[in-house]
């Protein structure tokens, strides 16, 4: 569902065109998670709700944030096929990263909204 909880996510968004996400005066594009990557998200042990602060406590947690933000492709093998995606792009349509988000001034609340957007548009 979209942020207002009354309007369903559009088909074009669910097919991968993404939705705009704004933080600190910039607009990013977030695309829905591929079903092939749901298990990887669950295994990442990221805090997706209120406790975003814990996602930055140590290097392994920050590495997971970076991956799901676009700093490296999320990838898994299904049979003989590699399924790879990047889930967030900056205003220049380049993959986002934790380093870019920090340079753009994102705060913990922005990360909370990003992960909520990522999950909301994914169904």
N, C-alpha and C positions, 0 to 999 in steps of 0.2 A: 504494500500500500504506500501511497505517497504520504508526505508529512502531515497533511490535514486529516488523514485516516478515513476520509469519506470518498476520495477519488481513487479508483484503482490505478496501479502503475500501468502506463501505456504499453501497448504491444511492441512498439518500436524500441522502447527502453528495455523490455524483457528480451528482445531479440538481439540486444547488444549495442545499440547506438548510445546508450548511456544517458545520464542526467547531469545537469549542471550542479556543482557544489561550490558554495562561496565561503571563503575564509579570508579574513584580513584584507578585504577589498579586491581579491583576485577570484577568478572563476576557474574551476577545475572540472573535469568530466570523470564521472564514476560509472563503470559498467557493471552489470550483474555478474555474480559468481557463476561459473560453469558448474554443473552438477558433479563433474569429475573432480572438482576441487573442494567440495563440501567436507569430505573427510579430512583433508589437509588443514582446512580452517579449524575444524574441531580439535585436531591434534596439536595445533599451534599453541593452544592454551592461552590465547590472548584474552584479555578482559574486554568484552564488547559493550558492557553497560557502564555503570557508574564509576567503576574503579580503574579508569584509564591510567592513573598514576602508576599502577603496578606494571604497566607495559613498558616502563622506562627504567626500571630498577637495575637491570643488568644487561650485559651485551647480548645474550641469547634472546631476551625479550625484545630488545630494540631491533635485532636482526629480523624477527618475525614481523614487527610493525613495518619495517622497511619493505619487506617482501610484499605484504598485502597492500601497501601504499603504492607500489610500482617500482621500487628501487631495484628489484630483480624479478624476473618472470616467475610466476607460480606455475609449476610444472609437475605432471604425473604421467605415468605410463598406463594406458589401458590396452591390454593385449599387446600388439606390436606397434601401437600408435602413441606418440608423445602428444599430450594435451597441454598447451602452454597459453597463458594469458597474463596480461598486465591490467590491473583493475582501476588505476587512476592516472589521469593525464593532466599536465599543466595547461596553462592558457595558450601555449605554443604547440599543443598536441604532442608533447614529449612526455615520456614516462615520468611520473612523480617519484619522489623518494623522501625518506625521512630527513635527509640533509636539506633538500629543497624546502620541505615544510618548515623546518626549524629556521632556515634563512628567511622564509616568508613571514615568520613571526607567529606561527600556529601555537596556540596554547592547548592545555589538556582538554578543554571544552571543544575545541575544533576537532581533535582526534575522536572524541566521543561522538560528535555529529557525523564525522566521516564514516566511522564503523557502523553507526546506525543507518546512514544512507546506504552503504554497501549492502547491509543485510536487508533493509526494507525493499530495495529495488530487486533483490534476488528472490523475492517471493516469501 
